[in-house]
Amino acid sequence: MFRHIIHIHIPAFPIAVARVSQPKLRDRPVAMAPLHSERALILSASPEARREGIFKGIPIGKAIKFCPDLTVLSPNQDLEGRAFKALAKVVAHYTPLWEPSRPGHIYMDITGTDRLWGRAKDTASRLRREIKEHICLLGMVGVAGNKMVSSIASRIGSSKGVLDVDRGQESSFMAPLKVDVLPGIGHVRRKSLLEELNITTVREIVALDMGILKLVFGKQASVIHQRALGIDPTPVYPSHMEPTVAEELTLSQDENHDEKLLGILYSLVEKCSQQLLNRSLCPRKAGLIFRYTDQKEVTRRINLSGASFWDFELYAPLERIFLKAYRRRIRVRFMKVWFQNFSHPPSQLSLFSTSSPVTGKKVLAFQALNHIRERYGYEAIKYGRTNTSHSRKIGFEQALRH
């Protein structure tokens, strides 16, 4: 069956969302960037700002020199998250096979829905109208037989906001486009193609001999050649709903002190451990996200070797990956910890105890803390390491000795 893939593209998504809540920003040059420094880089620019020479990646100070009337907004992750959830809710009404590639960009596989929604192009037009009416966001929509071509079609756009690439016309559609529309051809390869082979369009890549392509692209030569012909067999991957136990915190005050950040990390792990204990779940995978003041986000994942739900055993691997990932001396604003891939603890007791006496004491202490919190609330008692006051900080191991 010939596939029908729709790609929704909301240009400058963070700015489009901000304009919904602040109508005065419409038709004005607007950019999104952290406001802590003039050297901070532009994260997103409106079409009006781009016409003034302002693009993603240039410093705020330079952007304001280009366009004195520029309005610079600070990123609002919560607002963008709510807007994307509303967008996803509209999309999910049409098909269960939808894949978010990044905020403001969603792939939809509507293959086989002709009797329900009509032709793919009509579905795309209806979807675009519904997004505009319900969420007040104006998007561009591409329709094609695969993800790559539909994505490119949505970026090129048309006067009606919907561009449909007919079946069998993928190669003709791709031929006159610039080479940098192809995934896998970045700035370096584009420059190499121009300077060494004088190639600027996709049709010129199609005409190249495979031997020359291998010299330029190596093992990726055949894939690049297929993409130049408009071929992309990649399926639309639906959102993976894997069970997760997670805790997150937006810091009331940005922080870059290692001990305080580790205390916050332990507090998040401790809360997750409480949930895991109540549900008798032992995670095999863990991960963390932290976001700097300038909105740069870092994500790390790790496989857990032992089956445990105790916080003192779950915390150690997360502490290691945090200390390896936290390399910038910029303050942190947001932290999140999650656990996945669960199993239940073995029901059969071991004949021989493998835990150390210290571990046994930690388990007893944890159970005592849990009992106190169940009776008096979570805030009734805390570990010293989770207290931000240095004068009251004391390690868990020290407490056990006393």
N, C-alpha and C positions, 0 to 999 in steps of 0.2 A: 504494500500500500504506500502510495506517495505521501510523504509527510507534509504537514502544514505547521510551520513554526512561526510564532509571532514574537517579536522582540519589542518591548516597551522601553522607551528612553525618555526620561524627564531631564532635559538639559539643565545643567547647573542646579542639581536637585536641592542642595542645602539653601541656596538663594531663593529658589522657587518656593520652598516651604516657608522661609522667612517672609516672603512677600504676601503669603496668604494671611499671616497674622499682622503684618504691617503694610497695608495697601499703599502708603505714601512712598514706599520704595520702588513701586512699579515704574517702568520706563526711565529709571535712573541708573547710572553706572554704580554697581554694587559689587563688592568683593568680600570673600570670607577668609579670615586669617586670625590667628591668635594675637591678642592686643597687648602682650606683655613687652614687646620690643619692636623697634623700627626695623630690625634685621629679620623679623619673622617673615616667613614666606606665605605668599597667597595660596590658599588651598582650592579656591573656586572663584570664578569670575563670571558675571552676567554677560549676555551678548553686547549690551551697551558698553560695558567696560572693555571687552575684547576689541571693540571697534576703536577704542582709544589706545590700543597697544598693550593692554594689561592681560597677562595670561598666568596660568597656574605655575608657581615656582619662582616668581620674581619677588624681591623684598618689598615690604609695605612702603618704606620710604621712597623707593624708586617708583612705585606705582602711583603714589600721591603726586610726585613731580610730573608724571605723564598726564595725570588727570586730577587737578585740584578739587574737583567736585565729587570725587570718589567717596562713597559711603562704605566704610569697612565694618563688618559685623564679626562678632566673636562666635565660633561654632556653638550650636545648641544641640547636643547629642540627644537629649530627651525629646525635644520637639521633632527632630528628624526621625527618631525611632517611632514615635506615634504616627507620623505621616506615612512612614513605610508600612506599618502594620495596617493602616487604612487602605493603602494601595494594594497590599497583598490580599486583603479581604475581598476587594472587588475582583481581582484576578482569579482567586480560588473559586468564585462563582461560575466561571467558564470552564475550568479544567482542573483536575487534581494534579496534573503533570506541569508544574511550574517551578522554575529555578531562579532564585535571585543571584545575579552575578556580582552586583555591588549596589549600594543604595541608589534608587532611581532607575535601575536596570533590571528587567525581569524577562526571562524566556518562558514561553508557553507552548506546549505541544497540544494542538487542537485537532490532531489527526482523528478522523472518524466521527466528528461532531457536526457534519453537514446537516443531517436531519434535525438536529437540535438547534443549531445557531445559524445555519445557512452557509454561504461561501465564506472562505477564510478572510477575504478582503472586507466583506460586509461585517463579519465578526470584529475585525480590527477597528473599523470605523465606529461601531456601536460601543466597543470597549473604550475607545478614546473619548467619546462623548460622555460616557458614564463617569470616567475619571475626572473629567472637567466639571461635571455637574455636582458630583458628590464630594470631591476632595479639592476642587478649585485648582488643580494642577494641569497644565497644558503639556502634553507629551507628543513625541514623534513615535510612529509605529512602523516597523518593517515586517513584511510578510514574505516568506520564502520556503523552500523545501529543506533548509538546514539552518543551524544556529548562526554560523558565520555570516552567511549572506543576509539573513534577516537583521543581524546586528549592524552590518554595514549599511543596509537600506534605511534603517532607522536613523543613523547618523547623517546620511546624505539628505534625507527628508524630501518633502514635496510641499506644494502650496496647500494641499488638503490635509497634510499631517500624516498621511498613510501612503507608503510606497510598496507596491506589490510586484515581486519578481516572479514571472510566470514560470511554470515547469519547463525545463529544457533551455531556459534563457539565462541561466546562472553565468555561464562562461562569457556570453555577450555583455551581460551587465558588468562583470568584473573587468573586462578587457581595457576600457579607457581610463580606469581609475589609477590614482597614484599608488606606487608600490608600498607606501607605508600604511595603507589600509589593511594589508595582510598581517594576520597575527604571526609573530615570530620575526618580523622585520622591524627592528628598532632604528634609532638614529645612526648607529655605527654602520649597520649593514646597508641602510639607505644611502649613506655617504659613500660607502665602498662601491655599491652598484653604479652610482652616478659618476664617480671619478675614474673607476677602472673599466667599466663596461658601457658607460653613457646610457644607462637604463633608468627610466623614470616612470614608466607605466607597467601595469600588470601584463598586458599583451606581450610586452617584450620579454618578460620572464617566461611566459608560456613558450615562446619561440626559441629559447635557449636549449642547447644540447644538455642532456643529463650529466655528462662529464663536467661541463663548465659549472652547472648548478652545484655539483658535489664539491668543486673547488671553493665555491663561495659559502655554501651552507652546510657542508659536511654530511653527517648522517640525516640531517633534516631536509635534504634536497628533495626527496620524493614527496614529503609532506607539503613542502612549500609549493611544489609543482601542482599538487592536487588542489591546494587552496587557491592558487592562481586560476584554476579552471572552475572554481566555485563549488568544489566538492568538500563536504565536511560531514562525516558519518557520526559525529559525537551526539549522543542522546541527550535529551533534557533530563537532568537529574532532579527528582522532586526533593523538597526540603526533608532532611533526615531527622526524624523525630525520635532520636535515641533518648531513653530515660536518663535524666541528669539531676544530680543534687548540686545546687550552686548557691553561693552567697556573694554579694557584691556591696561595695561601699563607695560613695562619692565623699571624699574628705571635706570637712567643713573648712579646713585651711590646708592649702597645698604644702606638701612635706617632702624633704629630701634627706632627712636624718635616717641613717640605716636602721638603728635600733627601733625607732618609732614605726618605720615601715614594716619591719619584721614583726613587731608587736601586732600591727593591724592584720598582717598576713596570718599570724597564729590565731587571732580572734575569728577570722573568716573560716579557717580550717576547723576550729573548735565548734563553730555553729553547724558546719556541714557534718562533723563527726556526730553531733547530737542527733541529727536527722537519720544518719546511717545506722546508729545504734538502735533508735526507736523502730526502724524498719528491718533490722537484722540484715543489712546489706554490706558486702565487702567489695569496694571498687578495685578494678584492675587498671584503670586509666585515670589520670588527673591532669589538670591544666590550670593556667592562670593568665589573666590579662591585666595589664596596668597601662594607664594613659597619663602621659606627661602634661604639664601645663600648656604646652604648645600644640596639644591634641595628637601628637605622635603616639601611636598605640603599639604595644609589644605583646605578642601572644606566644606562649610556650606550652608544650605538652610533654607528658612523661608516662611511661608504663610503670606500674607499681608491682614490685616483685612478690610481696607478701599479701595474704588475704587478711585484712584487718580493718576495723572501723574506729580504732582508738586514735585520738587526735595526735598524741605524741609520736605515733608511728607514721601517720599520714603527713605530718608537718615537715619532717626532715627532707624528703625528696623535693618538696615544693620550695623549701628554703634554698636548696642548692641551685635549682634552675632560676629562681628569682635573682640570686646574687650573681649568677653568670649573665643574666639578661640585663640587669640594671647597671648600665655602663655610663650613662649620661648624668651629669651633676645638675640636672634640671628637676624641679620639684614634680612630685606625682600628685595627680588630682583624683584618680579613680583606680580601684582594684577589684578584681573578681576572681574567685576560685571555683572550680567545678570538678565533679567526680562522675565517671561513667563506667560502663561495662561491668555490671554488678554480678556478684555471686553470693550465695548464702553460706554462712560459716558451716563447717562440717558438723553433722549431728553426732557422729561417733567420736567419743572422747579418746584421746591418746593415752596409752598405757604409761608412757614415759613423758614427763614434763620437759618441754623444750625451752620454756621461758626462764629468764634469769630472775633472781629474787627482786632486783630493782624493777623489772617489768611488772612483777606481781604487785609491788607496792604502788606503782603508777596506776594500775588497773583499780586497785582499792581506792586510791585517792580520787580517781575519775568518777567512780561510782558514788563516792561520798559527795562530791561536788554536784553530781547529777541529782542526787536526792535533795540536797539543799535548794537547788534551783527549782525543782518541781514544787517545792513547798513555798518558797519565798520569792521566786522570780529569777530570771536570768541575771539581772544586775546585782543580786544579793552578794555574790562572791565572784572574784576574778583572779586570774593568774597575774603575777607581778609583771610578766613580760608584755601583757596587753594594756598595762597602765601607761599613759603617756607621761606621767610624772616621774622624773629620774630619781627623785628622793625615795620613792616607794617601790622601785624596780627590784625584783628578786627573782632568780631563776627557779624553775620548777624542781630541778635536782637539789638545789640548796634547801628548798622547803622540805623535801623528803628527808634530808639529813637531820633536820630539826624535829 
